[in-house]
Amino acid sequence: MPATLEQAPTLFVEASGVRFAYRRLGPDSGIPLVLLQHFTGTMDAWDPAMVNALAADRPVIAFDNAGVGASSGETPDSVERQAADAEAFIAALGLKQIDLLGFSLGGFLAQVMAARDTVDVRRLVLAGTAPRGGEEHLLQVVEEAFGRGARDVRLPLFFTSSAASQAAGAAFVDRAAVRQIDRDPDRGEAVSTPQAQAIIRWCAPKEIDRAALDAIRQPALIVHGSDDTMFPSINAYEMFKSMNNATLIMYPDSGHGALFQYAETFVAHVRTFLDA
C-alpha cells in the first residue's frame, strides 16, 4: 500500500551541518510538492487528509526545518535564514525543480525562495500568509487562544467560533493525532521564540514590500480564510494585487486553518492549479 502521512517512515538527510527529518509520499516521478510549515509546526501538524490526497498523483515532501521537530540544529530568527535552510534541504535531496506549498510562516519562506534562483521553483501555493510589511497579530492571537481552555489550542487559533468551523476543526485535530509512532518532538521555546521574532520582523516594515512581490514571476495560488485573525485577509488581497501571475481564493466562515477546514476543496483547487 502507498505510504500515508500517518505511516510514512521518517527519513534523514544531511545539509549545511543540519540533519533534516523528512517524509516522502506519492509516486517516484513528477515534480515534487514541498510543504513549508506554520509557526512551531512539525510534520505531524499537517492534515493527513490534505497531504495524502495531494500525494495521490504527485510526490509530496514534508520536512522539519532546522531546529524544528526531529531535525537537528538551531532555528534561525529570520525568514531569510530559514529559507536558506529549506533551500539546503531541497538541494541535498537532489531535486531539480519543485512546487512549493507554504502555510503561514511557511508562506514567508516560499515568497523568498520563489523570488531568488537558489532552487528552481515552478509554481507556489501561499496559504494563510502575508507579504513582507503585512498585517500580523501573532502574539495577541496566540495568547487569546491559549486563554480559552480549548481541548486543542488550534481550535480557537485556526478556526472561527461558528459551529460548522469548530466541527471541522475538531475533525482536523483528530486526523492530525492518528499517527502514534515516531511522532515529531515538540522543541518548545527553542522554536517558538526565534520563529516569533522572524514573523514580527517580516511584518514590521510600515509599507508592504511590493518590489519583493513583483520579483515573484512564477504562477501563484493564494488561499486565505475569510476571518483569519492572525494574518488578516487583506494580506491575501495585497499579495494578489502586487504579484505578476496570482490567483486568489477566499474560503467562507474560516480562519487561519482554512486549508484544513476545507481540505477536500483545497486539494481540488491546488491540483487544478498545479496541473494547469
N, C-alpha and C positions, 0 to 999 in steps of 0.2 A: 504494500500500500504506500502511496506517496506520503512523504513526511508532512506533518502539520506543525503549526507553531507550538501546539501543546506537547508534541512528541519529538520534534527535531532535536538532534544532539547539538550541544554547544561545542563549536569548533574554535580554534585559536590561530591567529597569525601575528607574527612579529613585524613591527614597523616603527621606525623612529624611537626605539627604546621602549615601546609600549607593546604589551601582549593583549591584542584586541580579541574580545569574545564576540562571536557572531553565530547566526543560524541561517542556513540557506534552504529555501523551499522552491518547489516548482521544477520545471524542465531544465535540462542542462543547456539548451540552446535558447537564443533570443537575447534581447537587450535587457540586462538586469535592472530591476527597480530597487534602488537603495533607500531604506527608510531612515529618516533623521528624526530623533525622538524629542519629546517635550521636556520641559523643566523637571528635573530629578527623575525622569522616566527611564526605565530599563527595557530590555527586550520583552520582559513579561508584562509591561504596561500597555503593549499594543493589543488591539482587539483581535482575537484569533479568527472570528468570523470574517472580518475585513481582510486580514492578511492571507488567510487560507484561500479565500475567493480570488484575490488578486493573483495568487500563485498557481491558479488552475491552468493558466496558459502563458505564464512568463516566469523567469527566475525572479525571486524576491529575496532580498538580503536584509535582515535586521541585525543590528550590532550595538554594542555598548561603546560609546566613545571613551577617550582616555579618562581614567579615574572613575568611571561610572560602572556600576554593577560588577560583573565578573572580569572587567578589563583592568589591567594594571595602570600605573602612572598616576598623575595628578590632574584634576580637572582645571583647565585654564579659566581665568576670569574675563576673557574677551571672546567675542564671537569669532573674530578673525583667527585666533589661535585654535579654537575648537574646530573651525572649518579646515584649518591646515591639518589637524589630526585626522579628520574624516577623509581628507584627500590622501593622506599617507596610508590609511587603511585600504582605501579603494585601489591605490597603486600596488599595494602588497598582494592583493588578490589577483593582480594582472588583468583587471577589467579595462577594456579599450574604450568602450562607450557605455554610458549609463543614463537612466532616467532617475530623477530624484523625487521623493515624496517627503516634504518637510512639514512637520506639525509643530506649531507654536515656536519655541526656541529653535527647533529643527528647521523651521522655515527661514529663520535668520541665516543659518548656515547655508541653506540651499541658495539663497539670493547671492551670497558672497561667492559660492562655488560656481554658480552659473555665469557670473559676471567676469570671471577670470578663467584662463585656459589651462589651469593646472591639471584638471581632469576634463574629459570630453563629455559634457552634459548635453544630451539631446533634447529632452523635454523635462519640465518640472511642474510638480503639483505643490501648491502652497496652501496649507490648511490652518485656519485659526492663528494667523501670524500677523506681523506688522512690518512696515518698512523702517529703515533707519530714520529716527526722528518721529516715529509714530506714537500713538497714544497707548499707554500701558498703565494698569493698576494692579500689578502683580502682588506686591506685599499686602496691600489693603484687602484684595480679594482672597488671598490665601489665609490671612488672619481671620477674616469673617467666616470662611468655610470651616476652619478648624473649630471655631466657636459655636458651631451649630450642633455638634454632637451627633452627626450622622454616622451610620454604621461604616461608611467609607467616605473619606473626605472628597473623593471625586464626584459624589452625588451633588453636593451644593456647588462644587468648583467647576464642573464640566457641563451641568445640565440646569435647565430652568426649573422654577418651582411648580410648574404645571404637573398634573397627574400623569399626563402622557410622557412628558420628558423624563420625569423621575422613574417611571416604569421602564422606559428604555435604558435609563442609566443603571438601574438595578440589574437588568439583563446583561448589560455590558460588564458590570463588576463581577457577576457570576461567571461569565465566559472567560474573563481575564484570570480568574482564580483556578481554572481547571487544572493547569499544569502544577503538579505537586513535587515532581522530582527534578533536581538540577535547576531550581529557580535562581534568578539573579539575587545577590545580596543587596541590601539597602545600605548605602555608604553614608547616609545621613548628611550632616553639615559639611562634610568634606566635598560633597557635590552641590548641595543646595546653596551654600554661601557663594562660591565662585560663579555658579550659574546665575544666581540672582543679580550679582554685580554685573555680569555680562549683559543681561537683559536690560537693566536700568541704564547702563552706559549706551547701549544700542539706541534706546528710545530718548536719551537725554537731549539731543540737539533740538532746538526750538522750531526748526523747519525740517520738513521731510526732505531727504536727500534724493531729489528727483533725478539727478545725474546718475546716481548709482542704479536706480531702477531703469533708466534709459539704456544703461550698459548691458542689460539683460536682453539678448537678442532672441533667445530660444522661445518657442511657444510655451505658454504657462497657463495652468488651470488654477484659479484662485477660488477656494471654497471657504465659506465662513458661516458661523451661526448668527442668526438674526439678533440674538441678545447675549453676545459674548461680553461678559463683564471684565475679563482680564485684558483682552485686546479688542476694544470695541469695533463694530463692523465698519466704521468709517475708514479704518485701516485698509480693509479689502478694497473699498472703492477707490481710495487714493492710489493704491498699487495698480489697480486696473486702469486708471486714467493715465498713469505715467509710464507703464511698460509698453513695449512695442507690439507685442502679439499675445495679449492676455484675454482669457475668458473668465467671467465672474459668475459664480453660482452662490446664492444665499439660501440656506435652509430655514424653514419657518420654525417658530417656537423652539429654538435651540440655542445652546450656549457654546462654551469653548470646545466641548466634545461633540460638536455636530457630526463629525465624520464617524463617530461611534454610534450616535443616536440613530443616524440614517445609514448604517453600514451597507446595506444592500444597495440603496440608491447611490451612495458614494462610490461603491465599487463599479457600478454601471457607468457612472459619469467618468471615472478615471479610465476604465477600459476603452470607452469611446474616444477619449482624448488621446491616450497613448497609441491607439491603433490608427488614428487619423493619418 
